[in-house]
Amino acid sequence: TTVPQGWVCKRLIECTDDESISYGIVQPGQHVDNGIPVIRINNVNNGQLDLEDVLKVSPEIEHKYERTRLHGGEVLLTLVGSTGQSFVAPKELKGWNVPRAIAVIRAKSEIGADWINICLQSQETKHFLDVRANTTVQKTLNLKDVRDIPILIPPKEVKESIENMALSLSNKIELNRQMNQTLEDIAQALFKNWFVDFEPVKAKMIVREKGGNALAQSLAAQAIIAGTLTLQQLEAMETTPLALEETIHPFVVKNVESSGSDFWMPEQLESLASLFPNALTESELGEIPEGWIPKTFGDVSQCFDSKRIPLSKKKREEKKPGQIPYHGATSVMDYVNEWIFDDIYLLLGEDGSVIKKDGSPFVQYIWGKSWVNNHAHVLQGKNGVSTEQLMLFIQGQNITAYITGAVQLKLNQGNMNSIPFLDAGAELNAFFYKLITPTYKKIRCTIEENQSLTELRDTLLPKLLSGELTVSKKLPVKKAGM
């Protein structure tokens, strides 16, 4: 390997502090609730951790694999299936372990885990591993080849400059991802509060049962909407009907004074609260707010499946890489030069990747110019229901009963359209859309920023690691949290 002057090239095994690279638990067995958590391939997505579904193994089994027990700070590399993904284990994973499909690399302190991770993600390393991977049954990396991965090490000052640049970009990407997750959680919580738990309706009912008048009921709903009062607090209030207004009103004022949002101004809160009824009624969906109408998913969604054009592997190979993302049920993107769709859409898996373990569907939110293959339904909201509201609704549904197929799972259009949907009415739906629009605009902008940052990082790093470009000074590094 040709290296820039002053740089050295070492085998990965020579960069470890214990001269050992090991894989983890070969047969983890069944999940044990009080067991030791294990990071698996499905917990790693493009170098990011997803700890929603974590396997725990018995302490007796885990004890046999102390060599791969994590302390935090190790480099983890995927060996099976989605091979070549790597990340530095955060301190929060101390005491966890890994399975056979993941290798544990403990870097020498003078080289550092961050540098090893940067080198493992280089195009040269990916090519090195790809040509050596065993693909007979499932793509698998051999530890012998992993140990031989060439690691370029520049002079200390150059290494620190490259490291700081790469970490600054990666940490900004991670901070953006965390911010988007928070925004999505807030939107989901608001949807659940209004359209699933009916809390503003229940607040009015509690006050009405206490003898409160229409104004007191409205104030209670406003405080619930503004997030300054809980139903439990409202239940616990022991006061006379005449004093209810004075008791609840401060909870409304509290949020209005500090929110900085027009939505939480008195006139907006009052107008919004008036859209919620003060009673529940029986329906085929159970108890629902009075005046709300049971409908189906098909009543409030427009399906564009007929516009999809599957792009065959052969045809894709004939196309030159472009800038138009090509989406499928597995969210794998290729890039082509033409597009079919150019708007905001919701994608639901039609076959293959259809439902998660909890029964909820695989959902993707896309916008702008794109292709979509014939493995995902392409949808938008209609009849007063926004695409974002449609997405928040379906994300919280267990759709197991609507799935067919014994070998390959499938969500056909007819079954999808029959999923029950509760319509709160055009006015309340419009209010909700107006409220969440800035949130999803921010989410889209942040994702686009991350795509640009990722492209910048992936363009610069190969040139920096080859010595073609140099970084003149260190950049401040802000660490992203878990």
C-alpha angles and dihedrals in degrees: 000000000000112000132185117264112281093020125111131207120217135175113254091245089059089057095059123096094223099035088238137110114187139179121222142237112352098195110020094175126203125343113273115199095214094036134111115286118240129202108228134184091262089059091061121075117172091330093312124117121237110185097177093110112033126174117219120201130201115271089236092060094040091050090067090061102051089137091073098038107127127239096175124264097063122127111240120203125190114232105178133053105342091035130187099034112136140178140162111258109241120229089253088073093063108136094021123116139206136232132239089276095066130063123213117218121187108198125213110256094239090056099035136207093261092058093047090050092050091052093047090056094052119113090240092058092045090053091046090055097040095058091049099043118116108233100173095113106351128357105269135173121219116227090226090062092044090055089053096053107131113239117196114214118191127194113296097258093048091046092052092049094051091043092052093049093049094044093047091056095041093048092049089052090050093047089051090050091051091048091052091049089054091049091049091049091052092050091048092049091050092049091049092048093053107029106026109029094028090213097165088053092048091048090057090047093052092051092044090053089052089056097257120155128236093275092053090048091051092048091051091052090047092053091049092049091048090050096236097112133042129211088243091056090047091051091051095053109113107194142122121268091250093054097047093089092054092045097051100036096077090059089059094045092048094066096036092059096053107028100082088205126120088217092068096049113117096254093048094046091047092049092048094047090053090063092065117080122225098232143054124224135196119260140155086274092054123251111355134170113281112265096019114124127226109228137154134258088251091057092061103032134072114212121211098184091124090065094057116109116193111226109216121223090245093052091046090053089053092055123084116235111271138168102266115103118228111211131200139170090276092051091239111150131206121177127241136169102243136053142207102190128050112170141058114304142170117225123204121186111253097187137354104021098036112133138017125228092270091055096252117130128254103255131189127188113208136173140176127029113348149144120229123198125220095264095078133056113235113216146173130184120256142177093046097317115114123222089245093053089048089053095048089050097050094043088066097048129101101220098176091117090058096053121100134185130079098212101026119023116234136186104200122201095249094054092044092053092051095060107119116251127187113219115208093191136267097279097052092041089052091049090051092049092050090051097050097038094089089047094056092041087057091047092052093047092049093050090050090049090051091051090054092046091049091050090048092049093046091048097047101041098064090050092047094046091050093049091242089120130030132206110224099202143010121271122217111259120215111193118226117227126233 
